[in-house]
């Protein structure tokens, strides 16, 4: 099942839940149980750094922002707002490039031999 999934994390314990929330949201989007998730998130993002960046608690500096990264064919977006809330969204990424049926054409002169005209550009 390839669908979009979103969860919200709230409260002072948010940073303890952030990595777990990302994994849970990815499992939901893939249509599998959390313990059936067959991907290691640490291969795609530094989750410790993400937790430090958006950490909460009495000594943490409140930060807002959005971080996104791709895990296999999934776009993971972590959006941290004011009010100590985080939203994790995972959605399928559409393939790009020739493998997806796209064609690439360029009229840029780089790579053309000297004296070539626009009509000499292979298409």
PyMOL commands that set and color helices and strands:
alter all, ss='L'
color gray80, all
select helices_A, chain A and resi 14-30+34-36+41-43+47-53+98-100+118-120
alter helices_A, ss='H'
color red, helices_A
select strands_A, chain A and resi 5-10+65-71+74-81+85-92
alter strands_A, ss='S'
color yellow, strands_A
deselect
rebuild
show_as cartoon
